């Protein structure tokens, strides 16, 4: 009898982890990550360690073979952390939640199942009406990274990628100033007795701020131009360093551009095309082998001489000025970009599991609500509704009616 009571006591003081493991599986979610098909898209939404966190909390993750290769994550890296590696893309689209980087193609939408949840970029400029209609017919709930906001109201993915692009654009400029790419043979910055290189940055947003930070830390002389005094003042305060700042005045701007070594164009437009503020005539007067990096090229570019290039053929010369106009600079450093993205997406996926589904997360978190452009097939984004002439539905009313 005593032996039995001892066994009972032992059972009562067993570690609680076993019980916790069962609890977390009540709201288990099934996540699918397809391989990116967008041209030169090397990023992936989740790292292996993020997959491990999700799997340890009772969730399932399926990844298409080779999906992490662009960011130097192998199938083995993912499978060791509990992900299932899938060789048939159709299998991935049987999951509850699809999370990817590029917007879904028509082929991917055809593989999606009704009432699925999609996390991806929206890329409103290239979105086709038939893609939107196909997702609406399947009652898809779709969230866009471009509209995703954090607790402070900041567009968190945009901010994160802009930080990467700003810093990377200066490092790209350093490469093309060197002899390796037939540049001027200059070191970005300067050393004792040698004057520093001059960099002009157009735009005092996040890209401009991080470009300025990197250029200053490398010892370059930096000049920042923007149409907003508020943004210029914010940049000065954030950097904590006195840099030359000016509102955009054509005479001052043209003088700075024609005498500098590098110009980085980082002017964004909240709607439509970015403003083209540097004329062909000004570019033609720049010093030979100077470098132009047009970060705004995905919105049309802010140099009259710009045209889209890619990671395979990133530059062209016009008026003996080197032009770098690759729209997806973050994919150049895909592993860093993936780490930045996984820090944003993993907590959201964890919340979906813990809060009992996407509906509750949208209801509780305004930043997620802001990113939702389709809810069970209903269009809830006013910009999209205006563009495609479809009446938008109120997301909060939709959720209340489904609760």
Order of alpha helices (4+ residues) and beta strands (2+ residues): alpha-alpha-beta-alpha-beta-alpha-beta-alpha-beta-alpha-beta-alpha-beta-alpha-beta-alpha-beta-alpha-beta-alpha-beta-alpha-beta-beta-beta-alpha-alpha-alpha-beta-beta-alpha-alpha
